[in-house]
Amino acid sequence: MEITEVSVFLKDSPDKKLKAYVTVTFDNAFVVRNIKVIEGTNGLFIAMPSRKIKQSCPKCGFKNELRSKYCNQCGAALPAALQTAGHEASALLEHKDIAHPITQSFREYLQKRVLEAYEQEKTKGSGSVGQTI
């Protein structure tokens, strides 16, 4: 599988951890949007697109965000979500990847290409034009 296009959309706030959103096209046939470039404690890395996990209200069945205390539909108290040992662990359990690499080698390839495109876009200073790689 070949990456045929990487479009980088820089974020304006330099003090935030989120540096850019990226759209990647594979083999001119498949697109993954909303890959994030994040500044971590050990440098830049990518985070794949994800969605928040929902829990159903036992009273009305409405799907509420995990760790909500009350139902947004009927107002009933919701059961306590799973308790975890630490805030970072619970934050990881709140989101589920929509798409992600299966092998470590492909993850490294994808991250390398995305971060290269991010650095090129950052030096250009514009965040709205994608580049074909």
Stockholm file with secondary structure:
# STOCKHOLM 1.0

chainA/1-133         MEITEVSVFLKDSPDKKLKAYVTVTFDNAFVVRNIKVIEGTNGLFIAMPSRKIKQSCPKCGFKNELRSKYCNQCGAALPAALQTAGHEASALLEHKDIAHPITQSFREYLQKRVLEAYEQEKTKGSGSVGQTI
#=GR chainA/1-133 SS CCEEEEEEEECSCTTSSEEEEEEEEETTTEEEEEEEEEEETTEEEEECCEEECEEECTTTCCEEETTCSBCTTTCCBCCCCCCCSSHHHHHHHTEEESSCCSSHHHHHHHHHHHHHHHHHHHHHTCSSCCBCC
#=GC SS_cons         CCEEEEEEEECSCTTSSEEEEEEEEETTTEEEEEEEEEEETTEEEEECCEEECEEECTTTCCEEETTCSBCTTTCCBCCCCCCCSSHHHHHHHTEEESSCCSSHHHHHHHHHHHHHHHHHHHHHTCSSCCBCC
//
